[in-house]
Amino acid sequence: MTVTGILTAIVIGLIVGALARLILPGRQNIPIWLTIVVGIVAALLGTALARAIGIPTATEGVDWTELLVQLILAVIGVALVSGAYGRRGITR
């Protein structure tokens, strides 16, 4: 992966992480920096998964199916991290 690809993944990860948090119902008790990290990881893994299942990722323009894969992974990631992070807090 090139430097441009990594920087693009970070920017897309920021957006995908924020969208995942908006899509999930309810309140997620995780800090925004953790949401961003989950989004960046989802962007990187989503691109790899899209390539593995045969979705073209090196096209001109916006790859909507690749973004959909990244968003689905981000929603799953935010839900998992939110559940795990929420259990660390003070018990009531």
Stockholm file with secondary structure:
# STOCKHOLM 1.0

chainA/1-92         MTVTGILTAIVIGLIVGALARLILPGRQNIPIWLTIVVGIVAALLGTALARAIGIPTATEGVDWTELLVQLILAVIGVALVSGAYGRRGITR
#=GR chainA/1-92 SS CCHHHHHHHHHHHHHHHHHHHHHSSSCCCSCHHHHHHHHHHHHHHHHHHHHHTTCCCSCSSCCHHHHHHHHHHHHHHHHHHHHHHHTTSCCC
#=GC SS_cons        CCHHHHHHHHHHHHHHHHHHHHHSSSCCCSCHHHHHHHHHHHHHHHHHHHHHTTCCCSCSSCCHHHHHHHHHHHHHHHHHHHHHHHTTSCCC
//
